[in-house]
Amino acid sequence: MRKFLTALIVILAFLVLVTFAVANRHFVTVSFDPLMANDPALSVTWPLFLILIVVAALGVVVGGCAVWFGQRHWRRAARRHEADARAAQVELAGLRAQAAPAKPESRHLPVPSGVGLYGAIGRDKQRATL
């Protein structure tokens, strides 16, 4: 269902973009020279829809970079906490390795021959014959 909704949204956005491009295909001159308005040295003549799409894409890229740089302290903290967690895991593994030989082995009492887990062979806990 999620893939279907994503595909539906992408198709609708594409249709809106194509409709916008067909309706605004006349050429516009954009000047980047504020000092010489009559004869700009830095100018571009492109279709209006292309200029708007390029400006929107640049806005997305600049906004993404701003968010990425703004979250750098969170990424740094996450790396630091991950390193602390790894060091704690290594220390815990070392402590477990040291503590393992110090544990006394569990002693099992020997079972006399002819006696099962529940007493004499052929009888249950209540000594009933099986």
C-alpha positions in Angstrom: 0.0 0.0 0.0 2.8 2.4 0.8 4.6 1.8 -2.5 1.3 2.4 -4.3 0.8 5.8 -2.5 4.4 6.8 -3.2 3.9 6.0 -6.9 0.6 7.9 -7.0 2.2 11.0 -5.4 5.2 10.8 -7.8 2.9 10.5 -10.8 0.7 13.4 -9.7 3.8 15.6 -9.0 5.1 14.7 -12.5 1.8 15.6 -14.1 1.7 18.9 -12.3 5.3 19.6 -13.3 4.6 18.8 -17.0 1.5 20.9 -17.0 3.4 23.8 -15.5 6.2 23.4 -18.1 3.8 23.5 -21.0 1.9 26.5 -19.6 5.1 28.5 -18.9 7.5 27.8 -21.8 8.2 31.4 -22.8 11.8 32.7 -22.3 12.8 35.0 -19.5 16.1 36.8 -19.0 17.4 36.6 -15.5 20.2 39.1 -14.6 22.8 38.6 -12.0 24.4 42.0 -12.4 22.7 44.7 -10.2 24.9 47.5 -11.4 24.2 47.4 -15.1 20.4 46.8 -15.6 20.4 47.8 -19.3 23.2 45.6 -20.5 23.9 43.0 -17.8 27.2 41.1 -18.0 25.8 38.1 -16.1 22.5 37.1 -17.4 20.7 33.9 -18.5 17.8 33.5 -20.9 15.9 30.3 -20.2 12.3 29.2 -20.2 10.4 30.2 -17.1 9.6 26.7 -16.0 13.2 25.7 -16.1 14.3 28.7 -14.0 11.7 27.9 -11.4 12.6 24.2 -11.3 16.4 25.0 -11.0 15.7 27.5 -8.2 13.5 25.0 -6.3 16.2 22.3 -6.7 18.9 24.7 -5.4 16.6 25.5 -2.5 16.3 21.9 -1.6 20.0 21.3 -1.8 20.9 24.4 0.3 18.2 23.5 2.8 19.5 20.0 3.1 23.1 21.2 3.6 21.9 23.7 6.3 20.1 20.9 8.2 23.1 18.6 7.8 25.4 21.2 9.2 23.0 22.1 11.9 22.8 18.5 13.1 26.5 17.9 13.3 26.6 18.1 17.1 24.0 15.2 17.3 26.1 13.1 14.9 29.2 13.8 17.0 27.4 12.9 20.2 26.1 9.7 18.6 29.6 8.7 17.5 31.0 9.4 21.0 28.2 7.4 22.6 28.8 4.5 20.2 32.5 4.5 21.0 31.7 4.5 24.8 29.2 1.6 24.3 31.8 -0.4 22.3 34.5 0.2 25.0 32.0 -0.9 27.7 31.2 -4.1 25.7 34.9 -4.9 25.4 35.4 -4.2 29.1 32.4 -6.4 30.0 33.7 -9.2 27.8 37.1 -9.0 29.6 35.4 -9.1 33.0 33.3 -12.1 32.0 36.4 -13.9 30.7 38.2 -13.2 34.1 35.1 -14.3 36.1 34.5 -17.5 34.2 37.5 -19.5 35.7 36.7 -18.1 39.1 33.3 -19.8 39.1 33.2 -23.1 41.0 32.2 -26.0 38.8 28.8 -27.4 39.6 29.2 -30.7 41.4 27.0 -33.5 40.3 26.6 -36.3 42.8 27.3 -39.7 41.3 24.2 -41.8 40.6 24.6 -45.2 42.1 24.2 -48.0 39.6 20.7 -49.4 39.4 19.2 -46.2 40.6 17.6 -43.8 38.1 16.8 -40.1 38.4 13.6 -40.9 40.4 14.9 -43.7 42.6 15.1 -47.4 41.9 14.8 -48.4 38.2 11.3 -49.2 37.3 9.7 -46.9 39.9 8.5 -43.3 39.8 8.8 -40.6 42.5 6.1 -42.1 44.6 7.8 -45.5 44.3 5.1 -46.9 42.2 6.1 -49.7 39.8 6.3 -48.6 36.2 
